Every structure is written in C-alpha cells, then in structure tokens.
Amino acid sequence: MSLRRIVVVSKEAQVRQLAQQVGQEIFVADDPAEALDIVETVGPNLILFDHRFSPAHIHEFHDAAYKNSIDVPPIVAVGNDENDIDLSVEFKRTGAYDYLHGSQDYSRLEQIVSRVKNEAKAIDFEGNTSDFFIDDCAASVSMVGRSKAFIKTLGMIRLVAASRCNPVLIVGETGTGKELAAKAIHMLRHPKDPFVVVNCAVLTANLLESELFGHEKGSFTGAEREKTGLLEVAGAGTMLLDEISEMPIDLQSKLLRVLQEKTFRKVGGVKTITCNATIMASSNRNLYRETKANRFRRDLYYRLNICPVIIAPLKSPDRKKDIPLLVKYFLKTSTICPEKSDKITSLTKLALEALLKHDWPGNVRELRNVIERAILLETTDKIGLSGIIINPDECGEPFGPATNYTRDFSLAKAERELIARALQETGWQKTRAAALLGITRATLYAKVKQYNIEKGSLLAGDHAKEAQDEVSAPSLPQRVTTS
C-alpha cells in the first residue's frame, strides 16, 4: 500500500529511503519553509519530518500554513535511535499525526499509510467538512472556526452549558452567529427538548406578548381561540429571545418577572404557569449603553448579564484568521449553483487578500453572501480577484463613466435596469438574481412588482439602440474589490 506524493523534510538518506518504500513520488525539502512551498504546489498526501525538528517546529509549520491558507496533509515525525525519549504525545499535541521511534519503528509506517488512506476515503464520503470544526459541539451546529477568539467563545459556551446559568446572554455584532451559539448551548444542556426562537424586532408589543405568554379566548379583540405561548411550548428546553434590545419597555418588565419568579400567566388568564425553560437572549447592541439611553431596563440588563457569551466580530485580529477556513467551508457547502458543486474549490491569493482586508460589518453572513455571489459569477474552477464583489451597491460609478448617463437618468430607472438585467442574465431564476444583486429574494419580488418588470420585457439598453444610442444603458456592477 502506498501514497501518491510524500514530502520529506530531511537531509538524511535513510529517511528518504523510508519514504520511497511507501510513496510513488517523493519531494525533498531542507527546511519547513521549503516544504511549505512544495505542499502548496503539489498537494502531497503525507509529510515526514526527521529528528532535527521539535514539536515546536511542527506547531510553527501548521501556523504558517494556516496563515497562507494552505492545506496540510498528515505529518509524521521520525525520531532518532539515539534519543529514547517518547515524544509522541508532545508531537501529536502540536499537530503531528503520528511519531516513529527511530529505525526500529520504521515498520509501523505502512500501518500509518494504510490509516491515512482509509481516513481520506471516509472524509471524502462525509463531504470533507470535519476539518472545519474544532470539536463535535461546533460540528453539531456548523460553527466554523479555529482562531483564538473562536476557541475562547466555544470555551465559554461549554462553561455556560455545563452550569445552571439561567438566563444566558449572547452578544455580538450582526451576522456573527449568535443563534448558532445559542443552539450549541442548547445541544449541550438539553438536546432532546425544544429549541424555540422569537425575534423581538419583528413583532409589535401586543403580538410579542401574545407569542411569548399565550392568551385566553376572548382576552382581546381577535382572540377567537386560546393560544399557547412559546414560553410554555419551550417546556424544559430553550427559549431564545433574539434581538432583545428591541423588546418594548413595558414587556421588558413582564419578562423580568418571569426570570425572577419562573412563572407567568397568559394574556387575560388567571392560572399561573411554571417556566421550566432556559431563557437565552441575544443582542447586536451594547445593552449597557441602551440602559444609559433609557431604551432598556437597567434591572433587566443586570438580571441577564450573569455570564455573557461574547462573539468576536470578523474584523477582530484574533478572529480574522478564521476567514480562509470559512471561505473553504462556504465553497464546499454552497448550494446556490448545484451544477458547480465541487467544481470551484479555491480562491487565488489576491482574492483571499481582498477578503482579509475588508472589515466585514455584516460578519460571517456578509462573507457568505460574497462567496455565494462569486460562485454564481465564476466560470473557472478558482475564484479570482475580479470575482470578489464586496458591497455591490457601493461600487462607485457602476454604470460606466458619468458622461454616458447624465441625460435621462434617475435612481429608480437605474434600479429597474439593474434588476431587469440580473433577471435576464440568470434566466429569470429569482434566487440567483437576488444573490447577484446582493438583496433578498423577498426584496427582489417587491422590486419586480414595483417596477412592473415582466419576463421578456425590453431593456433600457435596447431602447437606447432604438434611440440611436442617445443614452447609454446601465449595466450590472463591475467586479471590484473593497480594501
């Protein structure tokens, strides 16, 4: 049994000969820097480091590969016969796949190769997503990341989940994955019970109160039947109050009472109901500042702020290292273009640099949109710099030079033109057209109705030709990068 390509980081002939026994193509490097270049170029199946290199060298090699977005195959450290110290645990802790105790242990290399090949098959079968998750908890809710900031957040998630902390506050900017963090806590604490979410920003005060607590029949106009509240539906599971900063002040006082007494009543009801659920609340606002502005009750803030789970934004130096990993995950799991599944597998270095320079105000959600837009537009197997469109509505002069459209131009006309062209280019597949434009499908439907755009309708560019090119037609935004 052999592997196709093996990289040997050694100057010793004995180690090279060892690699030749189990490898079809052998590439030799004198040091880790040269090895990294070879790994990026040939994509080997295994790397052998000789006894000159310590566990610290292996750790540095992994860090350098991660920073350069290079996939590292399994690493086997080869010990020295003169050194009888068992370093296998230390090497494995710093990223090595296995450790050979000098020449007397060389026979085990064939077993290692067999294991590597079998695991590679299993990874391919499972969709090759295991490398994106730091542990089973993260994998269960698809939380991708391996940065220090991510590890810290996951550690806090585990700490809170193992405790009896109730309520739980989760804070972070828009798009950082607050709901995923809540799901992770829920899965660790009581996975067999319900996980119920209500968005406090999308309901009026009356509707939100009815949703949370339920109501009795006839308790208000329109209450034609009894309704069970979500706090009761959650049972012994989790009730997540998403964007709690948007909850009306009057309702905040009622929620505080639930948190303190663990009981509530339906709207118009007299029966006391016990709340057994873990109450979680998330916010993209600084709740302390909200209390200063009298938009959030101070007593509720202090009741929630027991052991907050804080999710770092992508612009954070400690979190930005997750961007290459997130990009790979989105490329692997995207379903926006099924016909391109597994065909677009990577980005060029320049494209990745453009992503790393951006501040990502929309965080992981924004990054996913950018990658899906790039997949939609890409015609090769690798996304280049021109495929990275960040903030398409802020590209700057998306319709060509100003002199070409100063006459007979309005914002509404330009918007209608862009939508019509996007629909035409995607064959009226509205999901793709919405992604191309950087808007939601619901917004696209509303705009199509607003501008009365019909399939097969004449575009402004065609009108322009009929008018002897009097006005140049707007086109879709050019692919640009934002630094």
C-alpha positions in Angstrom: 0.0 0.0 0.0 1.4 3.4 -1.0 0.6 7.1 -1.2 0.9 9.1 -4.4 3.0 12.0 -3.1 5.2 12.3 0.1 7.2 15.3 1.2 10.4 14.6 3.2 11.8 17.4 5.3 15.2 15.8 5.9 18.9 15.7 4.8 19.3 12.1 5.8 19.3 9.4 3.1 17.8 6.9 5.5 14.6 8.9 5.9 14.3 9.5 2.2 14.6 5.8 1.5 11.9 5.2 4.1 9.6 7.5 2.2 10.4 5.7 -1.1 9.0 2.4 0.4 5.5 3.9 0.8 5.4 6.7 -1.7 5.2 6.9 -5.5 6.6 10.4 -5.8 9.0 11.8 -3.3 9.7 15.5 -2.8 12.6 16.6 -0.6 12.9 19.8 1.4 15.8 21.0 3.5 13.6 23.1 5.9 9.9 23.8 6.8 9.7 26.9 4.6 10.7 25.0 1.5 8.4 22.2 2.5 5.5 24.6 2.7 6.2 25.8 -0.8 6.2 22.2 -2.1 3.0 21.4 -0.2 1.2 24.4 -1.8 2.4 23.3 -5.3 2.0 19.5 -5.4 -0.6 18.8 -2.7 1.0 15.7 -1.0 -0.6 13.0 1.0 1.9 12.9 3.8 4.9 14.8 5.2 7.9 13.2 7.1 9.9 15.4 9.5 13.2 14.0 10.7 14.6 14.2 14.3 16.1 17.7 13.7 12.6 19.1 14.2 10.9 19.5 17.5 7.2 19.7 18.3 7.5 23.5 18.3 8.6 23.3 14.6 5.5 21.3 13.8 3.3 23.9 15.5 5.0 26.8 13.6 4.6 24.8 10.3 0.9 24.5 10.9 0.5 28.2 11.8 2.4 29.3 8.7 0.2 27.0 6.5 -3.0 28.3 8.2 -1.9 32.0 7.6 -1.3 31.2 3.9 -4.4 29.2 3.5 -2.5 26.0 2.6 -4.0 22.6 3.4 -1.6 20.5 5.4 -1.7 16.7 5.0 -0.9 14.3 7.9 2.6 14.9 9.4 4.7 12.0 10.8 7.7 12.9 12.9 10.6 10.5 12.7 12.7 10.1 15.9 16.4 9.4 16.4 17.7 6.0 17.6 20.0 7.8 20.0 17.1 9.6 21.6 14.9 7.2 23.6 12.6 9.8 24.9 8.9 9.2 24.0 7.9 12.4 22.3 4.8 11.0 20.6 2.3 12.7 22.9 4.0 16.1 22.6 4.2 15.9 18.8 0.6 14.9 18.5 -0.4 17.7 20.8 1.2 20.2 18.4 -0.3 18.8 15.2 1.6 15.7 14.2 -0.4 12.8 13.0 2.0 10.2 14.4 5.5 9.6 15.7 8.1 6.9 14.8 10.7 6.0 17.5 13.7 5.8 15.1 14.6 3.0 12.7 13.4 0.2 15.0 9.9 1.6 14.5 10.0 2.1 10.7 7.8 -0.9 10.0 4.9 1.0 11.5 4.9 3.5 8.7 3.0 1.1 6.4 0.3 0.9 9.1 0.2 4.7 9.3 -0.1 5.0 5.5 -3.0 2.5 5.5 -4.7 4.5 8.2 -4.2 7.8 6.2 -5.7 6.3 3.1 -8.7 4.9 4.9 -9.4 8.2 6.7 -9.1 10.1 3.4 -11.8 7.9 1.9 -14.0 8.5 5.0 -13.5 12.2 4.8 -14.5 12.3 1.1 -17.6 10.2 1.9 -18.7 12.6 4.7 -18.4 15.7 2.5 -14.9 16.7 3.8 -16.4 19.1 6.4 -14.8 17.6 9.5 -11.7 19.8 9.2 -13.8 23.0 9.7 -15.0 22.2 13.2 -12.9 22.2 16.3 -15.0 19.6 18.1 -18.3 17.7 18.0 -20.1 20.6 19.7 -19.1 23.0 16.9 -19.9 20.5 14.2 -23.4 19.8 15.6 -24.4 23.4 14.8 -22.0 24.2 12.0 -19.9 26.7 13.9 -16.8 27.1 11.7 -13.5 28.4 13.2 -10.2 27.6 14.8 -8.9 31.0 15.8 -8.1 32.0 19.4 -11.2 34.2 19.6 -13.3 31.3 18.4 -11.8 28.8 20.8 -12.4 31.3 23.6 -16.0 31.7 22.6 -16.5 27.9 22.4 -14.9 27.5 25.8 -17.4 30.0 27.3 -20.3 28.1 25.5 -19.2 24.9 27.2 -18.7 26.5 30.5 -22.2 28.1 30.5 -23.8 24.9 29.1 -22.3 22.8 31.9 -23.6 25.3 34.5 -27.2 26.0 35.7 -26.9 29.6 34.5 -30.3 30.9 33.5 -30.8 33.3 31.8 -28.0 33.3 29.3 -27.0 36.5 27.4 -25.3 36.2 24.0 -23.8 39.4 22.5 -22.1 40.1 19.2 -22.4 42.1 16.0 -24.9 41.4 13.3 -24.0 38.2 11.4 -21.6 36.8 13.9 -23.6 33.6 14.7 -25.4 34.4 18.0 -28.2 31.9 17.2 -25.7 29.2 16.5 -24.0 29.9 19.8 -27.5 29.5 21.5 -28.1 26.3 19.7 -24.7 25.0 20.8 -25.5 25.7 24.5 -28.9 24.1 24.0 -27.5 20.9 22.4 -25.0 20.5 25.3 -27.5 21.2 28.0 -30.8 19.6 26.9 -30.6 18.3 23.3 -33.8 16.3 23.5 -36.0 19.3 24.4 -37.4 22.0 22.2 -35.4 25.0 20.9 -37.8 27.9 20.4 -36.8 31.3 18.8 -38.7 34.5 18.7 -37.4 37.7 17.0 -38.3 40.6 19.3 -37.6 43.1 16.4 -40.3 42.0 14.0 -43.4 41.9 16.2 -45.5 44.7 17.8 -45.7 44.8 21.6 -49.1 43.2 21.7 -48.2 40.4 19.3 -44.9 39.7 21.0 -46.6 39.4 24.4 -49.2 37.0 22.9 -46.4 35.0 21.3 -44.4 34.7 24.5 -47.1 34.2 27.1 -50.1 33.0 25.0 -53.6 34.3 25.6 -57.1 33.1 26.6 -60.0 33.1 24.2 -61.7 36.5 24.1 -59.0 38.2 26.1 -58.8 40.9 23.4 -60.3 41.7 20.0 -59.4 39.0 17.6 -58.6 36.4 20.2 -61.0 33.8 18.9 -59.4 30.8 20.5 -56.9 30.0 23.2 -53.3 30.3 22.3 -50.3 28.5 24.0 -47.3 30.8 24.5 -43.8 30.0 23.3 -42.5 30.0 26.9 -44.8 27.1 27.5 -44.0 25.4 24.2 -40.3 25.5 25.1 -41.0 23.3 28.0 -37.8 22.2 29.7 -35.8 23.3 26.6 -34.6 26.7 25.4 -36.4 29.9 24.7 -34.2 32.3 22.6 -35.2 36.0 22.6 -33.4 37.2 19.5 -32.5 40.9 19.4 -33.9 41.5 22.9 -32.8 45.2 22.8 -35.8 45.8 20.5 -38.3 44.5 23.1 -40.7 47.2 24.2 -40.0 48.6 27.7 -43.4 47.5 29.1 -42.8 44.0 28.0 -39.3 44.0 29.5 -40.8 44.4 33.0 -43.0 41.3 32.4 -40.0 39.3 31.2 -38.1 40.4 34.3 -40.8 39.0 36.5 -40.6 35.7 34.6 -36.9 35.5 35.1 -37.2 36.2 38.8 -40.2 34.1 39.7 -40.0 31.4 37.0 -43.8 31.7 36.5 -46.1 33.7 34.1 -49.8 34.0 33.1 -51.4 34.0 29.7 -52.8 37.3 28.5 -56.3 37.5 30.1 -55.6 34.4 32.2 -55.6 33.7 35.9 -53.8 30.4 36.0 -50.1 30.5 37.0 -47.8 28.6 34.6 -44.3 27.5 35.6 -41.5 28.4 33.2 -39.0 25.5 33.1 -37.1 26.6 30.0 -33.6 28.1 29.9 -34.1 31.7 28.8 -31.5 32.9 26.4 -31.3 36.5 25.0 -29.2 37.8 22.1 -28.4 41.3 21.1 -26.2 43.1 18.5 -26.4 46.3 20.6 -24.4 47.3 23.7 -27.2 46.8 26.3 -25.3 48.8 28.9 -25.4 51.8 26.5 -29.0 51.1 25.8 -29.7 51.4 29.6 -27.9 54.8 29.6 -30.2 55.9 26.8 -33.3 54.7 28.7 -34.1 52.3 25.9 -33.5 49.1 28.0 -34.4 48.4 31.6 -31.3 48.5 33.9 -32.7 45.9 36.2 -33.3 43.5 33.3 -29.8 44.1 32.0 -28.2 43.1 35.3 -30.5 40.1 35.5 -29.4 38.9 32.1 -25.7 39.8 32.4 -24.6 36.9 34.6 -22.0 35.2 32.4 -22.4 36.6 28.9 -21.1 34.7 25.8 -19.3 37.3 23.7 -18.8 36.5 20.0 -15.9 38.4 18.4 -16.5 40.1 15.0 -14.6 39.0 11.9 -12.6 42.3 11.9 -11.1 41.4 15.3 -7.4 40.4 14.8 -7.9 37.2 16.7 -11.0 36.2 14.6 -9.8 37.3 11.2 -7.7 34.1 10.9 -11.0 32.2 10.5 -11.8 33.9 7.2 -9.8 31.4 5.0 -11.4 28.5 6.8 -14.9 30.0 6.5 -14.3 30.6 2.7 -13.4 27.0 2.2 -16.4 25.8 4.1 -18.8 28.0 2.1 -17.2 26.8 -1.2 -17.7 23.2 0.0 -21.3 23.6 1.2 -22.8 26.2 -1.1 -25.9 25.1 -2.9 -26.5 28.4 -4.9 -25.4 26.7 -8.1 -25.8 23.0 -7.9 -24.2 22.5 -11.3 -21.0 24.0 -9.9 -20.9 21.8 -6.8 -17.3 20.7 -6.1 -16.1 22.4 -9.3 -15.0 25.7 -7.6 -12.6 24.6 -4.9 -10.4 27.6 -4.0 -9.5 31.3 -4.3 -6.4 33.0 -5.7 -4.1 34.6 -3.2 -5.1 38.1 -4.3 -8.8 37.2 -3.9 -8.1 36.0 -0.4 -6.1 39.1 0.4 -9.0 41.2 -0.6 -11.2 39.3 1.8 -8.7 39.7 4.6 -8.5 43.5 4.2 -12.2 44.0 4.4 -13.8 45.0 7.9 -16.9 42.8 7.4 -19.6 44.9 9.1 -22.0 42.1 8.3 -19.5 39.5 9.6 -20.0 35.8 8.7 -23.3 36.4 7.0 -21.8 39.0 4.7 -18.8 36.8 3.9 -21.1 34.0 2.9 -23.0 36.3 0.6 -19.8 37.5 -1.1 -18.6 33.9 -1.6 -22.0 32.8 -3.0 -22.1 35.8 -5.3 -18.6 34.8 -6.5 -19.7 31.2 -7.1 -22.7 32.5 -9.1 -20.5 34.6 -11.4 -17.4 32.4 -11.7 -16.8 30.5 -14.9 -13.5 28.7 -13.9 -12.5 26.4 -11.0 -10.9 29.1 -8.9 -12.3 32.4 -7.8 -10.0 35.3 -8.7 -9.8 38.9 -7.6 -12.3 40.0 -10.2 -14.9 37.7 -8.7 -14.9 39.3 -5.2 -17.6 41.9 -5.2 -18.0 43.5 -1.8 -20.9 45.9 -1.3 -22.2 45.9 -4.9 -24.4 48.8 -4.2 -21.4 50.9 -3.2 -19.1 50.1 -6.0 -18.9 53.6 -7.3 -20.0 54.5 -10.8 -21.4 51.0 -11.5 -23.0 52.3 -14.8 -19.8 53.4 -16.5 -18.5 57.0 -16.9 -20.8 59.7 -15.8 -20.9 61.3 -19.2 -22.6 58.2 -20.6 -25.7 58.5 -18.4 -26.2 62.1 -17.3 -29.1 62.6 -19.7 -32.4 60.9 -18.9 -31.1 59.3 -15.7 -32.8 58.7 -12.4 -32.2 56.3 -9.5 -35.4 54.5 -10.0 -34.7 53.9 -13.7 -31.2 52.7 -12.9 -32.5 50.3 -10.2 -35.2 48.9 -12.6 -32.5 48.4 -15.3 -30.2 46.5 -12.9 -33.0 44.2 -11.8 -34.1 43.5 -15.3 -30.6 42.7 -16.4 -29.9 40.5 -13.4 -33.1 38.5 -14.2 -32.2 38.3 -17.9 -28.7 37.1 -17.1 -29.9 34.4 -14.7 -32.8 33.2 -17.0 -35.3 34.6 -14.6 -34.1 32.4 -11.7 -35.0 34.8 -9.0 -32.9 33.3 -6.2 -29.8 33.7 -8.3 -30.8 37.1 -9.5 -31.3 38.3 -5.9 -27.8 36.9 -4.9 -26.3 38.7 -7.9 -27.8 41.9 -6.8 -26.9 41.4 -3.2 -30.6 41.6 -2.0 -33.0 39.1 -0.5 -35.5 37.2 -2.7 -38.4 39.0 -0.9 -36.9 42.4 -1.8 -36.5 41.3 -5.4 -40.1 40.2 -5.7 -41.2 43.6 -4.2 -39.0 45.5 -6.7 -40.2 43.4 -9.7 -43.8 44.2 -8.7 -42.9 47.9 -8.0 -41.4 48.4 -11.4 -43.7 46.1 -13.3 -40.9 44.1 -14.7 -42.1 41.3 -16.9 -40.2 38.4 -18.5 -39.2 39.3 -22.0 -39.7 43.0 -21.4 -37.4 45.3 -23.4 -34.4 46.5 -21.5 -33.3 50.1 -21.4 -30.2 49.1 -23.4 -32.4 48.0 -26.2 -34.4 51.3 -26.0 -31.1 53.1 -26.2 -30.2 51.4 -29.5 -33.6 52.3 -30.9 -32.9 55.9 -29.9 -29.6 55.8 -31.9 -27.6 55.3 -28.7 -28.8 58.7 -27.3 -28.4 57.4 -23.8 -26.0 54.5 -22.8 -27.8 51.8 -20.9 -26.7 50.9 -17.4 -25.1 47.6 -16.9 -24.6 45.3 -13.9 -21.9 46.4 -11.4 -18.3 45.7 -12.4 -16.5 43.2 -10.2 -14.4 45.3 -7.9 -12.7 44.8 -4.5 -13.0 46.9 -1.4 -10.0 47.2 0.8 
